[in-house]
Amino acid sequence: MRFLQSWVINTLAVLVAAMILHKHISYDNQPQNLLVAALLLGILNAFVRPILMLIALPLLIFTLGLFTLVINALLLYLVGALLQPHFQVDSFGYAFLGAIIISVISVALNVLTGNARVSVQRRPPNPPNDKPGGGDGPVIDV
């Protein structure tokens, strides 16, 4: 069920990117081609992206993770090359812009649907301390 929800979110994100960059990221007006492109992008993200992330680890560390956008653009450009007559990406620059749009839309939809991988956990508060002067605070020896 989670895979299906992720696929729908990815498809909507690719659709929004194709609508915004309609002259440069396009598909022939058949929805099944958009579904196939989103499925192929999801498969590449699941299997090829971790390998590329491992290979590009020094660049990822050096750019503080921003090189991930280049990897996402590369995968989107690859999907466009593999599905050439039905799904097209004009250049790597537009693939980069499309990857940014897809990333933002995917994160927003994942947060809205509760499918996000980020979770916030709170620690329980410390019990009150009966010692005068605060108790278990830092100790400075002089």
Stockholm file with secondary structure:
# STOCKHOLM 1.0

chainA/1-142         MRFLQSWVINTLAVLVAAMILHKHISYDNQPQNLLVAALLLGILNAFVRPILMLIALPLLIFTLGLFTLVINALLLYLVGALLQPHFQVDSFGYAFLGAIIISVISVALNVLTGNARVSVQRRPPNPPNDKPGGGDGPVIDV
#=GR chainA/1-142 SS CHHHHHHHHHHHHHHHHHHHTTTTEEECSCHHHHHHHHHHHHHHHHHHHHHHHHHTHHHHHHTTTTHHHHHHHHHHHHHHHHTTTTEEECCHHHHHHHHHHHHHHHHHHHHHHTCCSCCCCCCCCCCCCCSTTCSSSCCCCC
#=GC SS_cons         CHHHHHHHHHHHHHHHHHHHTTTTEEECSCHHHHHHHHHHHHHHHHHHHHHHHHHTHHHHHHTTTTHHHHHHHHHHHHHHHHTTTTEEECCHHHHHHHHHHHHHHHHHHHHHHTCCSCCCCCCCCCCCCCSTTCSSSCCCCC
//
